[in-house]
Amino acid sequence: EELAFGAIASGGLRVLHPDLVAELGIGEPAIAAVEAREKDELARRDVLYRGDRPPLAIAGRAVVLVDDGLATGATMLAAARAVRAERPAWLVAAAPVGSWQAAALLRDVADERRWPTATSTVDESIDDNGAVVVLGGVYRLSSIDSSTVDAVAGGGCR
């Protein structure tokens, strides 16, 4: 199980949920240790996913960021901020399930947010079975015309 108290993205971007950090009593030394470990993982994935190819040129293009689920929204927020810095024409944040907290967090960063809102609070985890129940087998990104999507990004944050 996983609950993100923060996330990092390319370009040294760091997002923390201060209320969650305080509630869980996570100190700066622990945060720094996790961040260092996650930076190594981010670098590993960058090489794995991109190899020696340059980053995608996304300025002026439509970008869809996809995560497997949004509990706190920290990972998607870090990804969206990193992508937003590259000046896409349109930014969509999408997931098969997400919390209302994640929707609120991404309101000012993504042009569109697409996921059914889970009834769980940020304290509760949503497993695959829970996602299936919430989704009911009918969720689709029906408003996105695939011919207008130039770049799809995923896995670029930790």
Buried (B, 14 or more C-beta within 10 A) or exposed (E): EEBBBBBBBBEEBBBBBEEBBEEEEBEEEEBEEBBEEBBEEBEEBBEEEEEEEEEBEBEEBBBBBBBEBBBBBBBBBBBBBBBBEBEBEBBBBBBBBBBBBBBEBBEEBBBBBBBBBBEBEBEEEBEEEBBEBBBEEEBEBEEBEEEEBBBBBEBBBB
